Amino acid sequence: MFLPAVQTGNPFEEAIYFTCSEAPPSEFVGIYTSASSLASKGSFFIQYDTSSHYADWERKQLFQSYENGQFVEQLFPIPPFKVFRFKPATREFSPCLITDMTAMYAKSKDFLKKKYIPAHLKNHFMHKFLQFSVKSLLKLYVERLFFDGYFNLTRARGAPLDIDTFVRAKDGGLCLLEIKEKDISKRDPRGFGMDLRRVESLSILSAAFSAKAFYVVRHVNNQTQRQFVDWRIIDLEQFKSQIAYSPTVEGGTGMRSASSHNPTRVCRFEYFTLLE
């Protein structure tokens, strides 16, 4: 993930690059060598260890929470972890502290207001999570722990940019995958769209990593039932060529604020290949 240390819509402006993983940082030297060119504030690696039971993890309050006119204690289980800084000149990772990263982000507010979560919504997601293994859920939790905990919204930061997945092609080359869940658009052109700012960011990433980028869609029947239909894929360059003359429309908010502006272009369904 790229995370700017200033409030900006450009994910590469005064940004750090960081990864959270149980794997050793030595496996990521090539990726970090490329990423460093886009991360002027440095590149960091957080290696965590979930081998111990999460009930035994240390608990810390990472930010102040405010609810019903008073501060409430919010403790987060934190697994053992190490932090490393990547040195592009020597292509090495050297140990550092998490505070070497967080110190780059100035405090912008003293606390966060605790949001009310209805019981039915909480139960809905608890039921959905039953299909996943504890290990998968712990991995997801720890990755969000650093982004939402240590780099929480009490700190001034810019628009983040995550890379969904790195994969190796059959010839060994590195590829970038942008993965979304979509249903076919209701208006012409009928197909799958992408936020134009994301298209631009993916193009920059593709060049920096010397990697082909692909748009992968988990095709679902509609926005309400969201029943799985199939997987579809298209090369980013082909996607860009096909949307060159498509009209710009206002896309869905997705993970953005409901008041955000999301200029989007749609590529016709027939240009996506069935991924088997």
MIDO-904789 format. One line per 3 residues: their letters; for each residue x, y, z of C-alpha. Coordinates in steps of 0.05 Angstrom, whole numbers, plus 5000, padded with zeros to 4 digits. Layout:
<sites>
a	X/Y/Z | ...
</sites>
This chain:
<sites>
mfl	5000/5000/5000 | 5022/5072/4985 | 5001/5122/5039
pav	5016/5197/5031 | 5041/5235/5092 | 5003/5297/5069
qtg	4929/5308/5054 | 4926/5297/4979 | 4887/5259/4926
npf	4953/5236/4894 | 4971/5169/4926 | 5045/5177/4908
eea	5055/5248/4936 | 5102/5245/4996 | 5082/5173/5006
iyf	5110/5113/5042 | 5101/5043/5015 | 5089/4986/5063
tcs	5069/4913/5065 | 5045/4870/5123 | 5062/4797/5119
eap	5083/4735/5159 | 5135/4721/5104 | 5206/4746/5112
pse	5222/4813/5078 | 5278/4781/5038 | 5224/4752/4992
fvg	5203/4822/4971 | 5269/4853/4950 | 5251/4858/4876
iyt	5182/4888/4890 | 5211/4939/4940 | 5266/4960/4892
sas	5211/4980/4842 | 5163/5009/4894 | 5217/5055/4923
sla	5216/5099/4861 | 5145/5119/4879 | 5154/5124/4954
skg	5193/5188/4969 | 5182/5180/5045 | 5211/5110/5047
sff	5190/5037/5041 | 5175/4995/5101 | 5159/4922/5116
iqy	5119/4897/5175 | 5130/4824/5191 | 5079/4797/5241
dts	5073/4730/5277 | 5005/4698/5289 | 5032/4632/5315
shy	5011/4648/5386 | 4937/4648/5405 | 4906/4716/5394
adw	4878/4715/5465 | 4950/4720/5489 | 4968/4780/5445
erk	4986/4845/5478 | 4929/4896/5479 | 4939/4970/5466
qlf	4897/5032/5457 | 4919/5062/5390 | 4874/5123/5391
qsy	4823/5158/5435 | 4750/5141/5424 | 4692/5186/5443
eng	4621/5162/5454 | 4560/5193/5488 | 4598/5251/5517
qfv	4656/5212/5546 | 4720/5177/5526 | 4718/5101/5522
eql	4774/5052/5526 | 4786/5015/5460 | 4840/4962/5465
fpi	4865/4924/5404 | 4899/4856/5406 | 4968/4864/5374
ppf	5010/4804/5351 | 5086/4804/5358 | 5115/4841/5299
kvf	5179/4871/5271 | 5188/4931/5226 | 5241/4940/5172
rfk	5261/4998/5127 | 5284/4983/5057 | 5348/5014/5032
pat	5344/5019/4955 | 5419/5034/4948 | 5439/4967/4980
ref	5374/4929/4967 | 5371/4911/5041 | 5320/4913/5097
spc	5344/4942/5163 | 5306/4938/5229 | 5269/5001/5253
lit	5210/5019/5296 | 5136/5028/5280 | 5144/5100/5307
dmt	5193/5113/5250 | 5132/5105/5204 | 5077/5137/5246
amy	5119/5198/5263 | 5113/5220/5190 | 5038/5231/5199
aks	5019/5293/5239 | 4962/5289/5288 | 4900/5325/5260
kdf	4850/5309/5315 | 4850/5285/5387 | 4799/5230/5381
lkk	4751/5192/5337 | 4677/5189/5349 | 4654/5118/5360
kyi	4600/5100/5309 | 4538/5061/5329 | 4535/4992/5296
pah	4464/4961/5296 | 4460/4891/5324 | 4431/4863/5260
lkn	4489/4890/5219 | 4540/4861/5267 | 4505/4793/5266
hfm	4501/4795/5190 | 4576/4799/5183 | 4590/4750/5239
hkf	4548/4700/5201 | 4585/4714/5136 | 4652/4706/5170
lqf	4635/4635/5191 | 4655/4610/5121 | 4727/4633/5131
svk	4782/4600/5171 | 4808/4634/5234 | 4876/4642/5201
sll	4846/4680/5143 | 4807/4725/5189 | 4868/4739/5232
kly	4908/4757/5170 | 4854/4806/5149 | 4849/4835/5219
ver	4924/4846/5226 | 4929/4881/5159 | 4873/4928/5178
lff	4903/4936/5248 | 4962/4975/5220 | 4923/5016/5169
dgy	4863/5033/5213 | 4899/5028/5280 | 4969/5055/5276
fnl	4954/5100/5216 | 4884/5118/5240 | 4844/5179/5220
tra	4868/5221/5279 | 4929/5231/5234 | 4932/5274/5172
rga	4943/5229/5111 | 4927/5228/5038 | 4887/5181/4994
pld	4917/5111/5001 | 4929/5064/4943 | 4931/4989/4953
idt	4956/4936/4905 | 4906/4879/4907 | 4952/4822/4885
fvr	5020/4808/4855 | 5023/4743/4814 | 5074/4709/4769
akd	5056/4695/4697 | 5073/4628/4664 | 5137/4659/4637
ggl	5157/4682/4707 | 5141/4755/4695 | 5109/4797/4749
cll	5036/4817/4740 | 4989/4864/4778 | 4916/4846/4789
eik	4862/4896/4804 | 4803/4855/4831 | 4732/4879/4837
ekd	4663/4850/4847 | 4615/4877/4794 | 4550/4866/4760
isk	4540/4887/4687 | 4522/4960/4681 | 4449/4975/4666
rdp	4462/5028/4613 | 4502/5029/4549 | 4558/5010/4543
rgf	4538/4946/4580 | 4598/4919/4617 | 4645/4933/4675
gmd	4674/5001/4693 | 4733/5029/4732 | 4746/5095/4766
lrr	4791/5135/4720 | 4837/5155/4777 | 4847/5081/4790
ves	4862/5069/4717 | 4915/5124/4719 | 4945/5096/4784
lsi	4948/5025/4755 | 4984/5052/4693 | 5036/5085/4737
lsa	5045/5021/4779 | 5050/4979/4716 | 5107/5022/4690
afs	5143/5027/4758 | 5142/4951/4769 | 5153/4934/4695
aka	5093/4889/4704 | 5031/4877/4661 | 4967/4897/4696
fyv	4901/4861/4691 | 4830/4878/4713 | 4797/4817/4744
vrh	4722/4819/4757 | 4682/4773/4803 | 4619/4777/4762
vnn	4555/4775/4803 | 4482/4776/4780 | 4461/4842/4812
qtq	4476/4890/4868 | 4423/4862/4915 | 4432/4786/4912
rqf	4505/4788/4891 | 4504/4715/4869 | 4568/4692/4836
vdw	4565/4682/4760 | 4637/4675/4737 | 4706/4707/4736
rii	4726/4754/4679 | 4793/4785/4661 | 4821/4838/4614
dle	4890/4866/4601 | 4894/4938/4628 | 4920/4965/4562
qfk	4863/4933/4524 | 4814/4960/4575 | 4842/5030/4566
sqi	4838/5026/4490 | 4765/5002/4494 | 4743/5057/4541
ays	4779/5113/4503 | 4714/5136/4471 | 4665/5113/4523
ptv	4626/5168/4560 | 4649/5187/4630 | 4596/5170/4682
egg	4590/5177/4757 | 4611/5110/4787 | 4589/5077/4851
tgm	4620/5100/4917 | 4648/5031/4935 | 4695/5044/4993
rsa	4693/5119/4983 | 4650/5171/5017 | 4579/5175/4992
ssh	4593/5248/4973 | 4655/5233/4933 | 4663/5244/4858
npt	4680/5180/4820 | 4689/5193/4744 | 4684/5124/4712
rvc	4686/5093/4643 | 4656/5026/4624 | 4686/4972/4579
rfe	4636/4928/4542 | 4627/4858/4571 | 4648/4822/4507
yft	4720/4846/4514 | 4728/4810/4580 | 4754/4739/4576
lle	4725/4683/4618 | 4776/4664/4671 | 4776/4589/4684
</sites>
